[in-house]
Every structure is written in C-alpha cells, then in structure tokens.
Amino acid sequence: MSRITNLNVDLIKDSDLLKGFDFTSYDDGDRERWKVLIEGVLETQKGICCTSYESGMSVLGENFSDLPNLEDLNNKLERLTGWKVMAVNGLLPCEDFYKLLSRKIFPSATFVRDWHSQTFTGYPDLFHDVVGHIPLFFDPEFSNFLQKSSALIYKILKATPNGSAIKERMIQNFSRYGWFTWEAGMIYENGWPKAYGGAILSSSGETEHVQTSGITDFNLLEVFNTPYTDKEYSSKYFIVDSYQELYNTLELIKTVYHYEGPID
C-alpha cells in the first residue's frame, strides 16, 4: 500500500505535490483503457458500494468519465475536502506513507494498468488510487478516521527503533489493518453488507468476488493475525457497523502498543 518518492516528506510543499506530473503524456491507449475500466466497475458496483462512496462518486463523476487530470482533481478535492493528491511513481517507506496521510495528502500512482489487468491489478495504479479511494474522502467521518489512524500509526512507528523485530511486526500488523479497512473493508447499511474498501471498488473482479465470499465481523486482533496478499482477491473480508466503529479501534491500538499520547 505504500509508494516511492525521492522527496523529503518533511519538506514537501504544495508546489511539490504534482512535480513531474504531465497530463499530456497519456496517450489514446491510456484513455481507452480508462473508459473500459470505469464502465466495468460502475456496472459491478451496483448494489454493493456503500452510500458514502456513491455520494463521493456523484461529485466526481464528471472527473472520472475520462482519464482525470490530477491538477483539476486536486483543485476540486482540496476545495471540498481539504485533502490533496501527491503524484508518486513507486513504493514509499511506511512512515512516510502514514505521515503524508496524517497531513491529508494522498499519494497516488500515475500509470494506468494494462489490458491484462482490467478486472484486477496487484500493484496500485492511477485507477485504483483515485477511483477506489478518493470518493470516500468526501465523507467527513471516514476522512477523519483515515487521517487520525494514519497519524497514530505514524507516531507509534516513529517511536519504535528501526530494524527491531517489534517494529517489523508492527509494520506487518498495520499493513493488515490498512488492507482489511481502506482496501477490503465492508460496512453494514440497513442490514446489508456494502463495500467501502478501495481494492474492491476499483476492481470489477474483486467486486464480484466479495459477493460470493464469507464476511467476518471486524475484530482488531483477528485482523492483526490475518495474512493477506495484494496479488489476488482478498481471502477474507471484515465488516463494521459504522465508520465510528473503525475510529473506536484507535483506542485499542493505543492500548496494544502502550501509546499514551493523543491520537492527533
């Protein structure tokens, strides 16, 4: 879930966020694949995506009908939500990734997946990042959870010595926490399971897969002990009653890792 950049995260300015991004570099093939992808997920999402995702998509629909210009998307996103997008091209160290999110900066890939990955891609691309995740930023409750959980995780990781077995275990646990919430998360709405996870909502194949798979009530310690792979459909899905339930897990994370400071 992380990405790479050669920028110092502590020194990033707004003018750095889209540094090197060139919308004119996309060709007709990129635009054609985008149209096929968006048509595919919009069809499979029917009846499975959560209300807050639908609301965000209704705001962004015109931006996503064609391959989006991140500059235009950034202007709209910051104006309406306070979040910003940062264009990146690879994997980021864990701490940098969470620190960016804690500052309401979302790192997004810029390439569009190839034809062989239409229904699923193990490596996050532009489509996964902006279509799967950004619509949820328009929900204040989810947005608050994402920012606060990232700030807490960053502080816990920062306070733990690099290279220690404890830190490696933490990184694994927090990766699983992110996967089973932001990526493969489910939420009850009027008694029905709906998807809010970006890996589900940006993949027509995953959206179909979740409807025939088992769903388990969210339990933080079980999540920490459940392996996952981003190379294939999720083997398990955890469901919550509300985003507030997710936010409540932050107090348990503080207890597990003996963190006594504030969440934000």
C-alpha positions, 0 to 999 in steps of 0.5 A: 500500500505504500509508494516511492518518492525521492522527496523529503516528506518533511519538506514537501510543499504544495508546489511539490505535490504534482512535480513531474506530473504531465497530463499530456503524456497519456496517450489514446491507449491510456484513455481507452483503457480508462473508459473500459475500466470505469464502465466495468466497475460502475456496472459491478458496483451496483448494489454493493458500494456503500452510500458514502462512496456513491455520494463521493462518486456523484461529485466526481463523476464528471472527473472520472468519465475520462482519464482525470487530470490530477491538477483539476482533481486536486483543485476540486478535492482540496476545495471540498475536502481539504485533502490533496493528491501527491503524484508518486511513481513507486513504493514509499517507506511506511512512515512516510506513507502514514505521515503524508496521510496524517497531513491529508495528502494522498499519494497516488500512482500515475500509470494506468494498468494494462489490458491484462489487468482490467478486472484486477491489478496487484500493484496500485495504479492511477485507477485504483488510487483515485477511483477506489479511494478518493470518493470516500474522502468526501465523507467527513467521518471516514476522512477523519478516521483515515487521517487520525489512524494514519497519524497514530500509526505514524507516531507509534512507528516513529517511536519504535527503533528501526530494524527491531523485530517489534517494529517489523511486526508492527509494520506487518500488523498495520499493513493488515489493518490498512488492507482489511479497512481502506482496501477490503473493508465492508460496512453494514447499511440497513442490514446489508453488507456494502463495500467501502474498501478501495481494492474492491471498488476499483476492481470489477473482479474483486467486486464480484468476488466479495459477493460470493465470499464469507464476511467476518465481523471486524475484530482488531486482533483477528485482523492483526493475525490475518495474512493477506496478499495484494496479488489476488482477491482478498481471502477474507473480508471484515465488516463494521457497523459504522465508520465510528466503529473503525475510529473506536479501534484507535483506542485499542491500538493505543492500548496494544502498543502502550501509546499514551499520547493523543491520537492527533 
